[in-house]
Amino acid sequence: MMLKEINLFGIYVAPFAGYLFFTVVIFVPLRIWFDRIEIQRWIWHRTLFDTAIFLILLSVIGFCLML
């Protein structure tokens, strides 16, 4: 499948920007939920954990939207 740029009011945006937007929309409530259940008690490095979760979500969204 060929990726095409998204035209937003005359400005062409790469599809990756859309993937990032959808990932952030899912990640922010997930991170708030992680704070609520105090997940930092079970993980060693919170920033590394957040980055890994963000990249996993981005990969899943990118893969699902490419199908």
Backbone as CSV, one residue per row, in Angstrom:
resi,resn,N_x,N_y,N_z,CA_x,CA_y,CA_z,C_x,C_y,C_z
1,MET,0.843,-1.178,0.000,0.000,0.000,0.000,0.888,1.241,0.000
2,MET,0.541,2.162,-0.841,1.322,3.396,-0.969,0.790,4.442,0.021
3,LEU,1.687,5.019,0.792,1.297,6.074,1.718,1.200,7.394,0.963
4,LYS,0.177,8.155,1.263,-0.011,9.451,0.619,-0.063,10.530,1.687
5,GLU,0.420,11.701,1.317,0.388,12.819,2.246,-1.047,13.273,2.476
6,ILE,-1.278,13.828,3.659,-2.586,14.346,4.029,-2.585,15.847,3.768
7,ASN,-3.585,16.336,3.078,-3.679,17.758,2.753,-4.534,18.447,3.824
8,LEU,-3.900,19.284,4.630,-4.604,20.048,5.660,-4.549,21.524,5.291
9,PHE,-5.591,22.013,4.687,-5.704,23.416,4.298,-4.527,23.870,3.435
10,GLY,-4.130,23.031,2.495,-3.069,23.379,1.579,-1.671,23.017,2.041
11,ILE,-1.553,22.453,3.235,-0.251,22.035,3.753,-0.226,20.514,3.765
12,TYR,0.763,19.948,3.105,0.883,18.497,3.060,1.612,17.995,4.297
13,VAL,0.994,17.030,4.961,1.529,16.460,6.188,1.752,14.971,5.964
14,ALA,2.865,14.463,6.443,3.163,13.036,6.310,2.170,12.215,7.125
15,PRO,1.849,11.008,6.672,0.916,10.161,7.422,1.432,9.817,8.819
16,PHE,2.742,9.839,8.978,3.319,9.545,10.289,2.850,10.534,11.349
17,ALA,2.599,11.773,10.961,2.093,12.769,11.907,0.712,12.377,12.417
18,GLY,-0.108,11.811,11.549,-1.417,11.318,11.980,-1.290,10.147,12.937
19,TYR,-0.331,9.259,12.655,-0.097,8.131,13.557,0.334,8.629,14.932
20,LEU,1.203,9.652,14.952,1.641,10.218,16.224,0.470,10.840,16.987
21,PHE,-0.414,11.520,16.260,-1.566,12.146,16.912,-2.458,11.088,17.576
22,PHE,-2.780,10.022,16.840,-3.622,8.964,17.410,-2.930,8.272,18.585
23,THR,-1.621,8.126,18.510,-0.883,7.507,19.606,-0.934,8.376,20.856
24,VAL,-0.781,9.676,20.702,-0.832,10.581,21.858,-2.233,10.573,22.472
25,VAL,-3.262,10.527,21.629,-4.652,10.494,22.131,-4.892,9.252,22.989
26,ILE,-4.283,8.141,22.641,-4.427,6.916,23.429,-3.478,6.912,24.622
27,PHE,-2.269,7.441,24.434,-1.235,7.358,25.463,-1.519,8.234,26.680
28,VAL,-2.046,9.421,26.481,-2.251,10.344,27.609,-3.222,9.769,28.651
29,PRO,-4.406,9.268,28.265,-5.265,8.666,29.297,-4.651,7.408,29.910
30,LEU,-3.897,6.657,29.098,-3.236,5.457,29.618,-2.198,5.835,30.676
31,ARG,-1.465,6.900,30.443,-0.466,7.355,31.414,-1.137,7.868,32.687
32,ILE,-2.258,8.557,32.549,-3.000,9.010,33.734,-3.482,7.810,34.541
33,TRP,-3.937,6.781,33.849,-4.376,5.557,34.532,-3.194,4.886,35.234
34,PHE,-2.015,4.865,34.575,-0.818,4.312,35.212,-0.461,5.082,36.476
35,ASP,-0.608,6.400,36.464,-0.349,7.196,37.663,-1.341,6.860,38.771
36,ARG,-2.576,6.628,38.387,-3.614,6.331,39.371,-3.363,4.991,40.068
37,ILE,-2.895,3.997,39.311,-2.637,2.694,39.937,-1.216,2.595,40.486
38,GLU,-0.475,3.697,40.420,0.886,3.793,40.956,1.780,2.687,40.401
39,ILE,1.900,2.658,39.099,2.689,1.619,38.443,4.179,1.759,38.711
40,GLN,4.634,2.934,39.145,6.054,3.118,39.404,6.563,2.234,40.534
41,ARG,5.673,1.641,41.310,6.109,0.708,42.347,6.655,-0.579,41.747
42,TRP,6.190,-0.930,40.539,6.570,-2.203,39.930,7.601,-2.077,38.811
43,ILE,7.907,-0.869,38.385,8.863,-0.700,37.292,10.094,0.038,37.789
44,TRP,11.192,-0.163,37.077,12.462,0.391,37.526,12.648,1.833,37.067
45,HIS,12.318,2.114,35.808,12.599,3.425,35.222,11.343,3.915,34.507
46,ARG,10.651,4.853,35.107,9.340,5.275,34.596,9.437,5.887,33.198
47,THR,10.425,6.711,32.947,10.543,7.352,31.644,10.811,6.330,30.549
48,LEU,11.658,5.376,30.834,11.941,4.311,29.878,10.691,3.478,29.618
49,PHE,9.927,3.199,30.661,8.677,2.459,30.527,7.676,3.230,29.669
50,ASP,7.529,4.532,29.917,6.608,5.346,29.124,7.015,5.390,27.650
51,THR,8.310,5.509,27.403,8.799,5.520,26.028,8.507,4.195,25.336
52,ALA,8.732,3.098,26.030,8.470,1.778,25.455,6.980,1.600,25.150
53,ILE,6.116,2.001,26.060,4.670,1.890,25.828,4.256,2.756,24.652
54,PHE,4.810,3.972,24.557,4.487,4.866,23.446,4.904,4.245,22.116
55,LEU,6.095,3.677,22.057,6.567,3.064,20.816,5.769,1.816,20.441
56,ILE,5.355,1.053,21.439,4.513,-0.115,21.169,3.173,0.332,20.593
57,LEU,2.562,1.339,21.201,1.289,1.858,20.687,1.443,2.408,19.274
58,LEU,2.519,3.150,19.035,2.772,3.720,17.713,2.945,2.616,16.672
59,SER,3.644,1.566,17.025,3.839,0.446,16.104,2.531,-0.260,15.796
60,VAL,1.722,-0.479,16.809,0.430,-1.159,16.603,-0.490,-0.307,15.737
61,ILE,-0.556,0.980,16.017,-1.406,1.869,15.230,-0.912,1.948,13.795
62,GLY,0.385,2.085,13.611,0.948,2.133,12.260,0.688,0.855,11.496
63,PHE,0.842,-0.277,12.159,0.599,-1.550,11.497,-0.872,-1.720,11.134
64,CYS,-1.765,-1.379,12.059,-3.203,-1.550,11.792,-3.690,-0.619,10.697
65,LEU,-3.186,0.603,10.635,-3.643,1.538,9.616,-3.019,1.270,8.251
66,MET,-1.922,0.516,8.215,-1.294,0.190,6.926,-2.006,-0.972,6.239
67,LEU,-2.778,-1.756,6.989,-3.450,-2.925,6.396,-4.551,-2.528,5.469
